[in-house]
Amino acid sequence: MQQDLLAGQAALEEFLSADIVVLGAPMYNFTIPSQLKAWIDRIVVAGKTFTYGANGPQGLAGNKRVIVAISRGGFYGADTPMAALEHLETYLRSMFGFIGVTRLEFISADGIQVGPEHREKALAGALEAATNLHAA
Ligand SMILES: Cc1cc2nc3c(=O)[nH]c(=O)nc-3n(C[C@H](O)[C@H](O)[C@H](O)COP(=O)(O)O)c2cc1C
């Protein structure tokens, strides 16, 4: 238990001290993997990354740039029948917004499991987007 608490504290401190945070987030069953949820549970901490003020919750992590590389087996765009099942990017946007992150960037590889052609196109597009990220 003690070791677990220390590991959680270390994850929080690593996040608090970072200027830029890069995450990988594949879609598992329409949302984030449980390992990523466990990390989020250690960094979304009252008094550290958010607080409750007179006007409700207020994020305290606005000093960071967060880049998230996401991959999805299928397609979940607004114009697709699967749109309502998209709880990966939408969740991460809400969660990072809650703790005050405004410099939030997503790189997406979609349709990874649809077939080799889609997979190649998605990976090439994501790689190009990563190459074009601004340095600061
Ligand atoms: C357990 C599991 C659940 C998945 N669930 C979904 C899903 O709900 N929707 C989807 O589009 N793709 C789903 N996929 C496909 C992954 O999002 C996709 O293949 C991703 O690139 C996997 O990344 P990884 O190899 O880093 O785990 C799932 C894959 C796994 C292994």
The ligand as an SDF file (V2000), in Angstrom:
LIG
                    3D

 31 33  0  0  0  0  0  0  0  0999 V2000
   -8.8340   -4.5300  -25.9320 C   0  0  0  0  0  0  0  0  0  0  0  0
   -9.0170   -3.7230  -27.1780 C   0  0  0  0  0  0  0  0  0  0  0  0
  -10.1950   -3.0080  -27.3670 C   0  0  0  0  0  0  0  0  0  0  0  0
  -10.3790   -2.2380  -28.5110 C   0  0  0  0  0  0  0  0  0  0  0  0
  -11.5250   -1.5290  -28.6500 N   0  0  0  0  0  0  0  0  0  0  0  0
  -11.6890   -0.7440  -29.7320 C   0  0  0  0  0  0  0  0  0  0  0  0
  -12.8680    0.0400  -29.8730 C   0  0  0  0  0  0  0  0  0  0  0  0
  -13.7470    0.0540  -29.0510 O   0  0  0  0  0  0  0  0  0  0  0  0
  -12.9740    0.7870  -30.9870 N   0  0  0  0  0  0  0  0  0  0  0  0
  -12.0160    0.8500  -31.9400 C   0  0  0  0  0  0  0  0  0  0  0  0
  -12.1790    1.5670  -32.9210 O   0  0  0  0  0  0  0  0  0  0  0  0
  -10.8920    0.1210  -31.8320 N   0  0  0  0  0  0  0  0  0  0  0  0
  -10.7060   -0.6660  -30.7460 C   0  0  0  0  0  0  0  0  0  0  0  0
   -9.5520   -1.4000  -30.6230 N   0  0  0  0  0  0  0  0  0  0  0  0
   -8.4930   -1.2330  -31.6350 C   0  0  0  0  0  0  0  0  0  0  0  0
   -7.4240   -0.2850  -31.1270 C   0  0  0  0  0  0  0  0  0  0  0  0
   -7.9410    0.9890  -30.7730 O   0  0  0  0  0  0  0  0  0  0  0  0
   -6.3420   -0.0640  -32.1590 C   0  0  0  0  0  0  0  0  0  0  0  0
   -5.9620   -1.2710  -32.7600 O   0  0  0  0  0  0  0  0  0  0  0  0
   -5.1350    0.5770  -31.5130 C   0  0  0  0  0  0  0  0  0  0  0  0
   -4.2760    1.0350  -32.5020 O   0  0  0  0  0  0  0  0  0  0  0  0
   -4.4220   -0.3890  -30.5660 C   0  0  0  0  0  0  0  0  0  0  0  0
   -3.2830    0.2070  -30.0180 O   0  0  0  0  0  0  0  0  0  0  0  0
   -2.2030   -0.6680  -29.1850 P   0  0  0  0  0  0  0  0  0  0  0  0
   -1.6660   -1.6620  -30.1700 O   0  0  0  0  0  0  0  0  0  0  0  0
   -1.1880    0.3450  -28.7520 O   0  0  0  0  0  0  0  0  0  0  0  0
   -2.9070   -1.3290  -28.0460 O   0  0  0  0  0  0  0  0  0  0  0  0
   -9.3570   -2.1890  -29.4910 C   0  0  0  0  0  0  0  0  0  0  0  0
   -8.1710   -2.9100  -29.2970 C   0  0  0  0  0  0  0  0  0  0  0  0
   -8.0000   -3.6780  -28.1670 C   0  0  0  0  0  0  0  0  0  0  0  0
   -6.7110   -4.4360  -27.9840 C   0  0  0  0  0  0  0  0  0  0  0  0
  1  2  1  0
  2  3  1  0
  2 30  2  0
  3  4  2  0
  4  5  1  0
  4 28  1  0
  5  6  2  0
  6  7  1  0
  6 13  1  0
  7  8  2  0
  7  9  1  0
  9 10  1  0
 10 11  2  0
 10 12  1  0
 12 13  2  0
 13 14  1  0
 14 15  1  0
 14 28  1  0
 15 16  1  0
 16 17  1  0
 16 18  1  0
 18 19  1  0
 18 20  1  0
 20 21  1  0
 20 22  1  0
 22 23  1  0
 23 24  1  0
 24 25  2  0
 24 26  1  0
 24 27  1  0
 28 29  2  0
 29 30  1  0
 30 31  1  0
M  END
$$$$
